[in-house]
Every structure is written in structure tokens, then in C-alpha cells.
Amino acid sequence: MKEQDGINLIEQVITDDNLWRAYEKVRKNKGAPGVDGVTVYQLKGHMERFFLPLKQKLKDGTYQPQPVKRVAIPKADGSKRHLGIPCVLDRVVQQAILQVIEPIIDPYFSENSYGFRKGRSAHQAIRKAEEYYREGYRVVVDCDLKSYFDTIHHQRIRGYLEYFISDKIVLRLIWKFLRSGILDKDIYIETTKGAPQGGPLSPILANVYLNLLDRELEKRGHRFIRYADDFVIYVKSRRAGERVMAGITDFLEKDLQLTINQSKSQICGATKATFLGFNIQNLMGK
């Protein structure tokens, strides 16, 4: 399955309407400037000055993204989460691409995937968890992926994107964003894997890659819920949970080249599990 044959996606990306809608989205989201120091408040003038050259560079495939700016965000457990902040113009280009490819790709995502998708929410994911519990699936396999966004395999996601998108210029643009590098306190770091959190394309790329996991879980007949890189599988016994944990760990590490964080992964009773900050026992009043 690919987008309609003969339709040039880059032409849709660079329409005036699509680019200015992307600008509005970036402006409303605000956010810090990237490595070039241009702020969202300066973006409109920047866009107006360079609009025609920008469109031409996108059309002929010569547009070159700048490295993302690394920013560390403290987490509740004392560790840090690293974001990669693209410059504002790169955010507009990513958003313009997203607006075109999301309607093509999203319909092929799993019904059990709830994160970063229009019309889907954490609340719906929790309702699904309650449904599994009522059906008798009282044991949870909770797998934690170690540094997921930073470890997405570039060659594999590129191959998978080709399943959805045939426009070579759009594919090359996405590839350039993946490989644009990171600037961390004036030190340039090459990016050979990962899709740093912070850009508009990162969430859909994360979902594209883990759609492979979703399809594998469905093929095996598992009841599961995934919200971005958080996912839980519901089974009826601890023994079944142990089998599932072993099988899925093997699939993730061998087929997707992702790492399971063993210290944060567990098999436990559904009422003891916390998912997306919710506890089923509290929700159901048990």
C-alpha cells in the first residue's frame, strides 16, 4: 500500500495554504528557538522573506535542515529526558510534511494505538484497559522501552516509510531530518539512529516504527494497549505473562533492535499496574 500512484506529495507539501497552515501551527505551539536563534515571533518575517526560495528548495530536494538543539528536561525520578529542538523554519517544514502524510499513514495504524493520534486519548486507552479487566484478563505484562525515541533504527524505519510513501523527495526530506545531527553546547553529534523528541515529525515516526510491534502483537492474538512508547499486554495468568514477556522481548530486540529496560518492566496483577498515571483499581473502585 502506498499513496495514490501518480500523485506528487511534495507538490502538496509546498502549496501556499499548506505551508502557512504549518506556520500557524508552529506559531501557536510557541517553543524555544533552535540553533539559529530565530524565535517564533520572528518566524513570519523570516517566512515572507524566504518563501519562494524555500518552496523551490523543497521542490527540487535541496532543502537542508539544521542540526537540532539538545535540551535536557528533568524527570520526576531525577533523571533527564533529552529533547531535540529544531529551528523554527525546520519545524514549519516538518509540520507541512506531517499535514500531508498523516492522513495517508494514520488509517493503517492499529486500533490499539492511542498516542499522538487525532481523536484518540489516554482516557480512551484506560477505558480499554478496564474492558480487558472485565473480560478476565487480570495479569499485565508491562514492558518499558529504554530510550525509545533515541534508538529508532534509521534504515528500518526508512524501509517501512517506503511502504506508505513513494514520493522520493518527501522520503529524502524525512531522511535528512533524521540525519541532521544534534548540537549539544556547540558540540556537533552525528545522528545515526533515533528521532529526537521535539520536532513535529517525531511522534508519527515513533508510531510508524512501533506499528510493527502492534501488528506482531495482533498476529499473536494478544490483548494490548499502546500509547506512544508505553505499552501493556493483558493476559489471564502469570505463566502466560512470562511466556509473552519472553517472546515480545525477543521480537523487540531482534526484529526492531530496541532494548527492554528490565528493571522497569514487570508482570503483575492488573489492579497493581499503573498505566499513563492511572491505576485500574482506583478507577473501578475495587
C-alpha positions as CSV (number, residue, x, y, z in Angstrom):
1,M,0.0,0.0,0.0
2,K,1.2,3.4,-1.0
3,E,-0.3,6.8,-1.5
4,Q,-2.2,7.2,-4.8
5,D,0.1,6.4,-7.7
6,G,1.0,9.5,-9.8
7,I,0.2,12.0,-7.0
8,N,3.3,14.1,-6.2
9,L,3.3,14.6,-2.5
10,I,5.9,17.3,-2.5
11,E,3.6,19.4,-4.5
12,Q,1.0,19.1,-1.8
13,V,3.6,19.9,0.9
14,I,4.7,23.2,-0.8
15,T,1.3,24.7,-1.6
16,D,0.9,28.2,-0.1
17,D,-2.0,27.0,2.0
18,N,-0.2,24.0,3.5
19,L,2.9,25.9,4.3
20,W,1.0,28.8,6.0
21,R,-1.2,26.4,8.0
22,A,2.1,24.7,9.1
23,Y,3.4,28.2,10.1
24,E,0.3,28.9,12.2
25,K,0.6,25.6,14.0
26,V,4.3,26.2,14.9
27,R,3.5,29.8,15.9
28,K,0.7,28.6,18.2
29,N,2.8,25.9,19.8
30,K,5.5,28.5,20.5
31,G,8.5,26.7,21.9
32,A,12.2,27.7,22.2
33,P,14.4,28.7,19.2
34,G,16.7,26.2,17.6
35,V,20.4,26.5,16.8
36,D,19.9,29.6,14.6
37,G,18.3,31.6,17.4
38,V,15.3,32.6,15.3
39,T,12.2,32.8,17.6
40,V,8.5,32.0,16.7
41,Y,7.9,35.8,16.9
42,Q,10.4,36.4,14.1
43,L,9.2,33.5,12.0
44,K,6.5,35.3,9.9
45,G,9.0,37.8,8.6
46,H,11.5,35.0,8.0
47,M,8.9,33.1,6.1
48,E,7.9,36.1,4.0
49,R,11.5,36.9,3.0
50,F,12.4,33.4,2.1
51,F,9.1,31.9,1.0
52,L,9.8,31.4,-2.8
53,P,13.4,30.1,-2.3
54,L,12.0,27.8,0.5
55,K,9.4,26.3,-1.9
56,Q,11.9,25.9,-4.6
57,K,14.5,24.1,-2.3
58,L,11.7,21.8,-1.0
59,K,10.5,21.1,-4.6
60,D,14.0,20.3,-6.0
61,G,15.1,18.3,-2.9
62,T,18.0,20.7,-2.0
63,Y,16.5,21.9,1.3
64,Q,18.9,21.1,4.2
65,P,17.7,21.1,7.8
66,Q,19.9,22.4,10.5
67,P,21.0,20.3,13.5
68,V,18.6,20.1,16.4
69,K,19.4,21.8,19.7
70,R,19.7,19.4,22.6
71,V,17.8,20.4,25.7
72,A,17.6,18.4,28.9
73,I,14.3,18.2,30.8
74,P,14.4,16.9,34.4
75,K,12.1,13.9,35.1
76,A,10.3,13.1,38.3
77,D,12.7,10.3,39.1
78,G,15.7,12.6,39.0
79,S,16.9,11.5,35.5
80,K,16.7,13.7,32.4
81,R,14.8,13.5,29.2
82,H,16.6,14.9,26.2
83,L,14.7,16.9,23.6
84,G,16.0,17.8,20.2
85,I,14.6,21.3,19.3
86,P,14.7,22.0,15.5
87,C,15.0,25.6,14.4
88,V,11.6,27.2,13.7
89,L,11.8,27.0,9.9
90,D,12.6,23.3,10.1
91,R,9.6,22.9,12.4
92,V,7.4,24.5,9.7
93,V,8.7,22.2,7.1
94,Q,8.2,19.1,9.3
95,Q,4.7,20.3,10.1
96,A,3.9,20.8,6.4
97,I,5.1,17.3,5.7
98,L,3.1,15.9,8.6
99,Q,-0.1,17.5,7.4
100,V,0.3,15.7,4.1
101,I,1.5,12.2,5.2
102,E,-0.6,11.8,8.4
103,P,-3.9,11.3,6.6
104,I,-2.2,8.7,4.4
105,I,-0.5,6.8,7.2
106,D,-2.8,7.0,10.2
107,P,-5.6,4.8,8.9
108,Y,-3.1,1.9,8.8
109,F,-2.3,2.2,12.5
110,S,-3.6,-0.3,15.0
111,E,-6.9,0.2,16.8
112,N,-4.9,-0.5,20.0
113,S,-2.6,2.5,19.4
114,Y,-3.8,5.7,21.3
115,G,-0.8,8.1,21.5
116,F,-0.2,11.1,19.2
117,R,-3.3,10.4,17.1
118,K,-6.2,12.7,16.3
119,G,-9.4,11.7,18.0
120,R,-7.6,9.3,20.4
121,S,-6.6,9.9,24.0
122,A,-5.1,8.5,27.2
123,H,-8.6,8.3,28.6
124,Q,-9.8,6.0,25.8
125,A,-6.7,3.8,26.4
126,I,-7.7,3.5,30.1
127,R,-11.3,2.6,29.2
128,K,-9.8,-0.2,27.0
129,A,-7.8,-1.4,30.0
130,E,-10.9,-1.6,32.1
131,E,-12.6,-3.6,29.3
132,Y,-9.8,-6.2,29.2
133,Y,-10.0,-6.5,33.0
134,R,-13.8,-7.1,32.9
135,E,-13.2,-9.8,30.3
136,G,-11.0,-11.7,32.7
137,Y,-7.5,-10.5,31.6
138,R,-6.2,-9.8,35.1
139,V,-2.5,-10.0,34.6
140,V,-0.4,-7.3,33.0
141,V,2.8,-7.6,31.1
142,D,4.3,-4.1,31.4
143,C,7.3,-3.6,29.0
144,D,9.5,-0.5,29.3
145,L,11.5,0.5,26.2
146,K,14.8,2.0,27.1
147,S,15.3,5.5,25.4
148,Y,12.9,4.6,22.6
149,F,13.0,7.9,20.7
150,D,16.8,7.9,20.7
151,T,17.1,4.3,19.5
152,I,14.8,4.0,16.5
153,H,16.7,2.2,13.7
154,H,17.0,4.6,10.7
155,Q,17.4,2.0,7.9
156,R,14.4,0.0,9.1
157,I,12.1,3.0,9.5
158,R,13.2,4.3,6.1
159,G,12.2,0.9,4.6
160,Y,8.9,0.9,6.4
161,L,8.1,4.5,5.3
162,E,8.6,3.4,1.7
163,Y,5.6,1.1,2.3
164,F,3.4,4.2,2.8
165,I,5.1,6.8,0.7
166,S,6.5,6.6,-2.8
167,D,7.5,10.3,-3.3
168,K,11.3,10.2,-3.3
169,I,11.7,13.9,-2.5
170,V,9.5,13.6,0.6
171,L,11.3,10.4,1.7
172,R,14.6,12.1,1.3
173,L,13.5,15.1,3.3
174,I,12.4,12.9,6.2
175,W,15.7,11.1,6.0
176,K,17.6,14.5,6.1
177,F,15.6,15.4,9.3
178,L,16.5,12.0,10.9
179,R,20.2,12.5,10.0
180,S,20.5,16.3,10.6
181,G,22.5,15.8,13.8
182,I,22.4,17.3,17.3
183,L,24.2,20.4,18.6
184,D,24.9,20.0,22.3
185,K,26.6,23.0,23.8
186,D,28.4,23.8,20.5
187,I,29.5,20.2,20.0
188,Y,28.0,18.5,16.9
189,I,26.8,14.9,17.3
190,E,26.0,12.8,14.3
191,T,22.7,11.1,14.4
192,T,22.8,7.5,13.1
193,K,19.7,6.4,15.0
194,G,16.7,7.8,16.8
195,A,14.1,10.5,16.1
196,P,14.7,13.1,18.9
197,Q,11.6,14.3,20.6
198,G,10.9,18.0,19.9
199,G,10.0,18.1,16.2
200,P,6.5,17.7,14.6
201,L,7.5,14.5,12.7
202,S,8.9,12.6,15.7
203,P,5.5,11.3,17.1
204,I,4.3,9.9,13.7
205,L,7.7,8.4,13.1
206,A,7.6,6.8,16.5
207,N,4.2,5.3,15.7
208,V,5.2,4.1,12.3
209,Y,8.1,2.1,13.8
210,L,6.1,0.6,16.7
211,N,3.2,-0.2,14.3
212,L,5.5,-3.2,13.5
213,L,5.1,-4.2,17.2
214,D,1.4,-3.7,17.1
215,R,1.0,-6.0,14.1
216,E,3.1,-8.6,15.7
217,L,1.0,-8.5,18.9
218,E,-2.2,-8.7,16.9
219,K,-0.8,-11.6,14.9
220,R,-0.2,-13.5,18.2
221,G,-3.7,-12.7,19.3
222,H,-2.7,-10.6,22.3
223,R,-4.9,-8.0,24.1
224,F,-2.8,-4.9,24.4
225,I,-2.8,-1.1,24.6
226,R,-0.1,1.2,23.3
227,Y,0.3,4.9,23.9
228,A,3.5,6.0,22.1
229,D,6.3,4.0,23.6
230,D,4.3,2.9,26.7
231,F,2.5,-0.4,26.1
232,V,0.9,-3.1,28.2
233,I,-0.3,-6.6,27.3
234,Y,-3.2,-8.2,29.2
235,V,-3.2,-12.0,29.9
236,K,-5.1,-14.4,32.1
237,S,-2.2,-15.9,34.2
238,R,1.3,-15.2,35.4
239,R,2.6,-18.2,33.4
240,A,1.1,-16.8,30.2
241,G,2.6,-13.4,31.2
242,E,6.1,-14.9,31.5
243,R,5.8,-16.5,28.0
244,V,4.5,-13.3,26.5
245,M,7.3,-11.2,28.1
246,A,10.0,-13.6,26.8
247,G,8.5,-13.7,23.3
248,I,8.0,-10.0,22.9
249,T,11.4,-9.1,24.4
250,D,12.9,-11.4,21.8
251,F,10.9,-9.7,19.0
252,L,11.7,-6.2,20.1
253,E,15.4,-6.8,20.5
254,K,16.0,-9.0,17.4
255,D,13.5,-7.6,14.9
256,L,13.3,-3.9,15.9
257,Q,16.7,-3.6,17.6
258,L,15.1,-1.9,20.6
259,T,16.1,-2.5,24.2
260,I,13.8,-3.6,27.1
261,N,14.6,-1.9,30.4
262,Q,14.4,-5.0,32.6
263,S,14.5,-3.0,35.8
264,K,11.3,-1.1,34.9
265,S,9.5,-4.0,33.2
266,Q,7.2,-6.3,35.2
267,I,4.5,-8.9,35.2
268,C,1.8,-8.1,37.8
269,G,-1.8,-8.1,38.7
270,A,-3.8,-5.6,36.7
271,T,-5.1,-3.8,39.8
272,K,-1.5,-3.2,40.9
273,A,-0.4,-1.8,37.5
274,T,-0.2,1.9,36.7
275,F,-0.5,2.9,33.1
276,L,-0.3,6.5,31.9
277,G,-0.5,7.6,35.5
278,F,-3.8,5.7,36.1
279,N,-4.5,2.7,38.4
280,I,-7.3,0.4,37.4
281,Q,-8.1,-0.5,41.0
282,N,-8.7,3.2,41.8
283,L,-10.8,3.7,38.6
284,M,-13.1,0.8,39.2
285,G,-13.5,1.3,42.9
286,K,-12.2,-2.1,43.8
